[in-house]
Amino acid sequence: MRAWTDIKTPVDDLVQGALPQLPPGVLAVLSMLSYEERALLFELGRRFDDRGAIIDAGCFLGGSTLSLASGLAAASKGRPGLIHSYDLLRVDPEHTAGYSAEIDKLRVGDSLRPLFEQNIAAHRGLISLHEGNILDERWPGEPIEVLFIDVCKSWEINAHVVAEFFPCLIPGTSVIVQQDLVHWKYPWCAIVMEHLAGDLEYLGWTWYASSIWRCRATPSVDLLDVDFRKDIGLEMGLQYLRRAAQRHTGWAVPILELSRATLMHEFGEDSSASAEVDRVQAEFGCSVPYIVDAYAAIRDVVSRA
Ligand SMILES: C[S@@+](CC[C@H](N)C(=O)[O-])C[C@H]1O[C@@H](n2cnc3c(N)ncnc32)[C@H](O)[C@@H]1O
């Protein structure tokens, strides 16, 4: 199995190739990830080149963790503690509601650790668990080969993740999966990658929302020393999101166009945000699954502001 360093194949082909080979446990585990995203992580595990750590930032019940670990195991790769998994591991209406009746019947604040431990038990030795707020975590500077990001639900967490992990990317090797990038709700994920695009190579995206990149050059301190909200600002942010839409193509286009409305709202420009939702709806209609829910959700947020 070749490593990611020499990928020439489109990400779609890699994902489609891995899908039929996913172990039953990876398909069955309760996860917020699509089967395509699990296949992507499984393939990343299989292609691991042992040049650095694997970061699993935002593991919930261990769906991403199990996908990565199963890929490593399928290729007889890995070492103790290689996968660094980060999560609050608590029931929280903002992050964990609506995915399963089993979780929804727990109380807010209850621990999800037992479910995580159960799901990843077969590969426990491969995993270093960082339970708690990722904002309190510091990365010691070890090189990172695989950076899976599924925790950047706010500007603040996004800034922290970029500052801690991006300086440790390995030129020509590291792969970054931004799980929330092809999503209307988290415009900062695309803004970061467009800001750093000179040092990164876009490889593709996979349903539901993951954008995949490879590190060309470790981003410089100057490039990383930016406040992605204040310094980049609304105008440049909107340009970055347009560029992200053009880069990602297909179903990603309306979703990323819609993320411009979220950015306008973040900057207090609510009438522009409403007009942007209307424009995207007029142009793209219902061409993407769940987009009607997204139109409604943004209109709801804007009308409550
Ligand atoms: C989309 S879910 C991750 C899904 C997961 N990758 C999977 O395979 O199902 C996002 C996770 O981020 C976690 N999270 C949100 N804010 C966090 C924070 N400040 N520190 C650590 N984890 C956080 C939530 O607890 C939630 O489990």
The ligand as a Tripos MOL2 file, in Angstrom:
@<TRIPOS>MOLECULE
LIG
   27    29     1     0     0
SMALL
NO_CHARGES

@<TRIPOS>ATOM
      1 C1        -18.9320   16.6170   14.8520 C.3       1 LIG1
      2 S1        -18.4960   15.9590   16.3980 S.3       1 LIG1
      3 C2        -17.2200   14.8220   16.0110 C.3       1 LIG1
      4 C3        -17.7090   13.6050   15.2640 C.3       1 LIG1
      5 C4        -16.7390   12.4620   15.2430 C.3       1 LIG1
      6 N1        -15.5350   12.7860   14.5120 N.3       1 LIG1
      7 C5        -17.3650   11.1940   14.7420 C.2       1 LIG1
      8 O1        -16.6340   10.4070   14.1350 O.co2     1 LIG1
      9 O2        -18.5520   10.9610   14.9640 O.co2     1 LIG1
     10 C6        -17.6900   17.2780   17.1580 C.3       1 LIG1
     11 C7        -17.1430   16.9630   18.5080 C.3       1 LIG1
     12 O3        -16.4220   18.1100   18.9620 O.3       1 LIG1
     13 C8        -16.4630   18.0700   20.3780 C.3       1 LIG1
     14 N2        -16.1100   19.3960   20.8920 N.ar      1 LIG1
     15 C9        -16.7750   20.5650   20.7110 C.ar      1 LIG1
     16 N3        -16.1420   21.5600   21.3410 N.ar      1 LIG1
     17 C10       -15.0510   21.0200   21.9350 C.ar      1 LIG1
     18 C11       -13.9920   21.5350   22.7300 C.ar      1 LIG1
     19 N4        -13.9390   22.8330   23.0650 N.pl3     1 LIG1
     20 N5        -13.0400   20.6910   23.1490 N.ar      1 LIG1
     21 C12       -13.0670   19.3790   22.8270 C.ar      1 LIG1
     22 N6        -14.0420   18.8400   22.0700 N.ar      1 LIG1
     23 C13       -15.0210   19.6410   21.6360 C.ar      1 LIG1
     24 C14       -17.8970   17.6740   20.7020 C.3       1 LIG1
     25 O4        -17.9580   17.1030   21.9910 O.3       1 LIG1
     26 C15       -18.2180   16.6930   19.5600 C.3       1 LIG1
     27 O5        -18.1140   15.3480   19.9880 O.3       1 LIG1
@<TRIPOS>BOND
     1     1     2 1
     2     2     3 1
     3     2    10 1
     4     3     4 1
     5     4     5 1
     6     5     6 1
     7     5     7 1
     8     7     8 2
     9     7     9 1
    10    10    11 1
    11    11    12 1
    12    11    26 1
    13    12    13 1
    14    13    14 1
    15    13    24 1
    16    14    15 ar
    17    14    23 ar
    18    15    16 ar
    19    16    17 ar
    20    17    18 ar
    21    17    23 ar
    22    18    19 1
    23    18    20 ar
    24    20    21 ar
    25    21    22 ar
    26    22    23 ar
    27    24    25 1
    28    24    26 1
    29    26    27 1
@<TRIPOS>SUBSTRUCTURE
     1 LIG1         1 GROUP 0 **** ****
